[in-house]
Amino acid sequence: MANVLDRVNSPADLKVLTPSELTQLADEIRTEMVNTVTKTGGHLASSLGTVELAIALHRVFDSPRDKTIWDVGHQCYAHKMLTGRRERFETLRQHRGLSGFPDTAESPHDAFSTGHASTSVSAALGIAMARDLAGDDYHVAAIIGDGALTGGMALEGLNQAGHLGAKIIVILNDNAMAISPSVGAVSRTLHRLTLDPRYYRAKEGAGRVIKRFPWGGAAWGSMNRLKSGIKEMLIPTQLWETLGFKYVGPVDGHNIADIEDALSRARAYSPGPVFIHIVTTKGKGYEPAEDDCIKFHGISGKYHIGNGNLSYSEVFGRTLLRLFREDERLVAITAAMMEGTCLNIVAEEFPGRVFDVGICEQHAVTFAAGLASQGYIPITAVYSTFLQRAFDQVLHDVCMQNLPVIFAIDRAGIVGEDGKTHQGTFDLSYLGCIPNLVICAPRDENEMGHLLYTAVKAGCPMAIRYPRGDSLGVPRDEHLEELPIGKGELLIPGDDLAIIAIGSAVIPSVEAARILREKGIDCAVVDARFAKPLDADLILEVASRTKRAVTVEENVLAGGFGSAVLSLLSHNVEVNLLRLGIPDEFVEHGPQELLRANYGLDAKGIAHRILSSFPELSHISPPVRTK
Ligand SMILES: Cc1ncc(C[n+]2csc(CCOP(=O)(O)OP(=O)(O)O)c2C)c(N)n1
């Protein structure tokens, strides 16, 4: 049978396909997606679930004039393949290849760049208002998952859309899952309806009646009246209609004709916003992903080579489990990242003390503050990039009251293939300005255990940032110790120059010092350990002796660790200071090691930058080797 996907170079090519060709196309997209993503890594299960939706959207709407906004955007692979990017699909998430998320810089069919959850309704509404102000008439649709719908921002957008009576279409892609099962009262209500066999029996009856009518406004009205009666029986409140939306659904999200029907009617409906509820299966069509959609939500792919050690997240989860056994004041919170943060390790034994709050980082932080205000010690485990959302909650609700909330900040620094929406390169800057907050970063997994223990004992807000990926494989001490807050460690003494590094930058700095020593340059290396408060005594002592200092961090230079050291030195001693870190830009996608090398943050890069920035050091003669 001739390949259909080969004939689809743009959405226009979809419009001439027959129903059987469309079914074949969906199969071909899935096959290509599985073949590619098992190599490149990526969000396989989510994207497998939206193949029919993407086909239907691009048949009914006229992209890029009509705009589709994919919430989070991790489920957009079929959309990418159908909008002229199939040839490059095998470069997905590779350096300089296709992004794993919609990106306006990549294609005019990506109407809005996404990556963080729950933004689509607000963006769609803004675009729709811009359209109305300009007197234009294109269509705007937001596609949002039931997980992303748990984020407060989505509800804020729906609330305003209903208030404005704006003409937008919100499509709920309901697969009952975020990464793990979706949480919350809204999800529970949705699933009560879609899982209730009475609804489908009654809906079939309604369908039979309605088939006697020609399709048109009146028929749709009668159908909806019938269905709302049924829904009314089964769900207590019509949430979406209360918000001012016309509700359509549930629609079988794997039936292209059904989705097209719903979309065409929503497109034709003019008085205001429409909410289409489609039901899909996460991982659809690929058995391993359907069977274990948590594992296949995001996979690493064959190109990924780990070092076989525990990941930092696993070390965190296992250490926290030990601490939970010893202190019943400990509680933990995740915003829908139970597996990613490894809090599941703790939740298995202490389900009542671990909370998944949904994709709600802001709520997670203030919820933690509430718990802390009553004597509990909450550990909020959150990725660096997602904590950006909760800046005010960290500042106003936790730190202003000096509450002992611990922020376990996972995926800090360069994260790799997820790219610019997910890099954890800002936390030292956005947290560094907050009073009362202690900020630290371990150089390896052993120090991480001690710092977590220190945080539990600290009695104040404390953030521990650690990188994505496998730990270094150093031995871990059995006994956990409290480390003095604000004290670093001189790892290597030296007189020519001091490298002052933090977190994941420490070990590459030690290696860089070794490279420089081969050239006769005597580098001191300091593990600063704390970005706030800084170990002023140690830094001033080393820097005033060497007169040359280099800070190294996996964070943007603006407002980061190096900036704090610069402020300290500028006031106290005259030192020629070089700061290494991420320049003022968003870091694109690619393997972590490659990106670190590109930014000069691996050992060779650090040594090279030191040699080129302190040319006088090159004249030092290498040590004479004795045989
Ligand atoms: C603000 C924010 N927090 C966390 C995440 C991580 N994340 C990516 S996808 C996802 C689950 C999304 O669930 P849903 O919207 O239902 O989409 P599905 O994958 O089930 O299709 C989460 C928590 C994120 N992208 N943004």
The ligand as an SDF file (V2000), in Angstrom:
LIG
                    3D

 26 27  0  0  0  0  0  0  0  0999 V2000
    4.7450   24.4080   35.0310 C   0  0  0  0  0  0  0  0  0  0  0  0
    5.0890   22.9990   34.6750 C   0  0  0  0  0  0  0  0  0  0  0  0
    5.1980   22.0790   35.6530 N   0  0  0  0  0  0  0  0  0  0  0  0
    5.5160   20.8000   35.3350 C   0  0  0  0  0  0  0  0  0  0  0  0
    5.7060   20.4300   34.0360 C   0  0  0  0  0  0  0  0  0  0  0  0
    6.1450   19.0200   33.7100 C   0  0  0  0  0  0  0  0  0  0  0  0
    5.1400   18.3060   32.9180 N   0  0  0  0  0  0  0  0  0  0  0  0
    5.2730   18.1650   31.5860 C   0  0  0  0  0  0  0  0  0  0  0  0
    4.0100   17.3450   30.9080 S   0  0  0  0  0  0  0  0  0  0  0  0
    3.2620   17.1350   32.4060 C   0  0  0  0  0  0  0  0  0  0  0  0
    1.9740   16.4060   32.4930 C   0  0  0  0  0  0  0  0  0  0  0  0
    0.9760   17.0190   31.5930 C   0  0  0  0  0  0  0  0  0  0  0  0
   -0.2050   16.2960   31.6790 O   0  0  0  0  0  0  0  0  0  0  0  0
   -1.3290   16.5730   30.6310 P   0  0  0  0  0  0  0  0  0  0  0  0
   -1.4900   18.0220   30.4340 O   0  0  0  0  0  0  0  0  0  0  0  0
   -2.5370   15.8190   31.0550 O   0  0  0  0  0  0  0  0  0  0  0  0
   -0.7490   15.9960   29.2700 O   0  0  0  0  0  0  0  0  0  0  0  0
   -0.5120   14.4640   28.8350 P   0  0  0  0  0  0  0  0  0  0  0  0
    0.9600   14.2380   28.8700 O   0  0  0  0  0  0  0  0  0  0  0  0
   -1.2460   13.5650   29.7720 O   0  0  0  0  0  0  0  0  0  0  0  0
   -1.0450   14.3820   27.4580 O   0  0  0  0  0  0  0  0  0  0  0  0
    4.0150   17.7120   33.4220 C   0  0  0  0  0  0  0  0  0  0  0  0
    3.6730   17.6900   34.8460 C   0  0  0  0  0  0  0  0  0  0  0  0
    5.5960   21.4300   33.0560 C   0  0  0  0  0  0  0  0  0  0  0  0
    5.8190   21.1750   31.7550 N   0  0  0  0  0  0  0  0  0  0  0  0
    5.2820   22.6910   33.3950 N   0  0  0  0  0  0  0  0  0  0  0  0
  1  2  1  0
  2  3  1  0
  2 26  2  0
  3  4  2  0
  4  5  1  0
  5  6  1  0
  5 24  2  0
  6  7  1  0
  7  8  2  0
  7 22  1  0
  8  9  1  0
  9 10  1  0
 10 11  1  0
 10 22  2  0
 11 12  1  0
 12 13  1  0
 13 14  1  0
 14 15  2  0
 14 16  1  0
 14 17  1  0
 17 18  1  0
 18 19  2  0
 18 20  1  0
 18 21  1  0
 22 23  1  0
 24 25  1  0
 24 26  1  0
M  CHG  1   7   1
M  END
$$$$
